[in-house]
Amino acid sequence: MSLDPHTLFQLSGPLAIMGWLALGFAPLAPRFAEALAALVIPLLLSLGYCALILVHWADAPGGFDSLVNVMALFTNPAVALAGWVHYLAFDLLVGAWITRTARAEGISHLLILPCLVLTFLFGPAGFLAFTALRASFAARTRMTKAFA
């Protein structure tokens, strides 16, 4: 099996999906979900990311000083894959944080599932949705205590 960027791309997605599935079913096995989605899979993705950057960064055109140079940077398939793996790892870490925080604050897992889907698909939008959900729960708790 060749480990070119296209093959590695095909492997990275299913690996991340395993973490997202663990988060989806976290109430059934919270420690397992936490270990898999917040540690094991992000570590594997981080290792892959570091390997890609170490091997391919020097050959990549572009840089971070302008949008044109960022676009050029991602014309190298291995560096584009590193960027994708970066997204996979960090979005999964945010999803694990959402799951852990919701559990600690007593927010129903069913309510965070849409936030997890948004985080998986659109990263910051899921974080924003969870932050709004969390704020509404905090406000409701304050109201409940005020009228108790």
N, C-alpha and C positions, 0 to 999 in steps of 0.2 A: 504494500500500500504506500503510495506516494504521500508525503506530508507537505504538499504545496499549499498555498493559501486557500485554494478552493476546497481542498479536502479538509483542512483544518476548520474552515467555515462550516462545512457540513457536520462536523463533530461538535462545534461549540454551541450551536443552537439546542440540540437535544440535551446537552449537559445542563444548560441554563433552565430548560423546561423542567427537568427533574427537580430543581430547586423551587421553581414556581409551583409545581404540583404539591411538593411537600408543604409549602406555605398555605396552599388551598385547603389541605387536609390537616393543618396544624392542630386543630382541637383534638384530633384522634391520637396524635403522638407529638406533643409540643417539643419535647427534648430532641427527638429525632429531627423534626423540621428545623429547629434552631441550629442543630449541629450541621445539617446538610446545607441549608440555605444561607446561613450566616457565617459558616466557617469553611467546610470542605469544598463546596463548589466555588465560592469566591477565591479560595486559595488556589485551586486548580486553574481557574481562569486568569488569576493574577500571574501565576507561573508562565502560562502561555503568552500572556501579554508581555511580560518581561523578556521572554525568549525572543519574541518577534521584534521587539524594540532593539534589543542588543544586537541581533543579527542584521536587521534591515534599516535601522534609523540612519546610519551614515550614508546609505545609498539613496535615500529619499530626497526628492526635490522639495522646494518650498520651505515653509517655516510658519511661525505664529505671529509675524509682525503685520500681516494684512490678510484680508479675506482671500485675495488672489493667491497668496502663498499657502494659506491653509488648504485651499482647493487643490493646489499643485501637490501638496504633501500627500493628499489622499488619492493621487493618481497611481501611486505605488500599491499594488494589491496587498502586499504583506503589511504595509503601514495602515491601509484601510481596514484590514482585518484586525490589526491591533486596536484601532479605534472602535471597531464593533465589539470586540471582546471587552474593552474598557466599559462600554455601555452595558453589556450583559452583566459584568461583575458588579458595577455600582448600582444599577437598577435593582438587582437581586438583593444587595445589601440594604437598600432603602426599603424594599418589600419586607425583608426580615425585621427591620426596625419597626415598620408599621405594625406588623403582626405582634411583635413583642410588646410594643407600647400599648396597643389596643387591649391586649390580654391584661397587662398590668393596671390599666385604667378602667377595666370592666366594660369595654365597648364590644358589643356583639361581633363575633367573627363574620356573621352574615352581612353586617353593615360594612365591613372593610373589604369584602370580596370585590366590589366595584373599584375601590381604590387600588387594590392589588392589580386588577386587570389594567387600569389606567397607567399604573406605574410600569407594568410590563411593556405596554405598547408605547406610552408617551412620557416615561420617566417623571419629569417635574410636574406634569398635570396630575399624576396620581398622588404625589407628595402634597400638592396644593389641595386636592380633594380631601385627603386624610386630615390635613391641618384644619380645614373648614369643619369636617365632621368632629374632630377633637374639640374644637372651640365651641361647637354647639353643645356637646356633652358637658363641657366645663360650665357653660352658661346655665344649662338645665340643672346641673348639680347645685350651683350657687342659688338659683331660684328656689329649688326644693328646700335647701337649708334655710333660706330667708323666710319661707312661709311655714316652716315646721315648728 
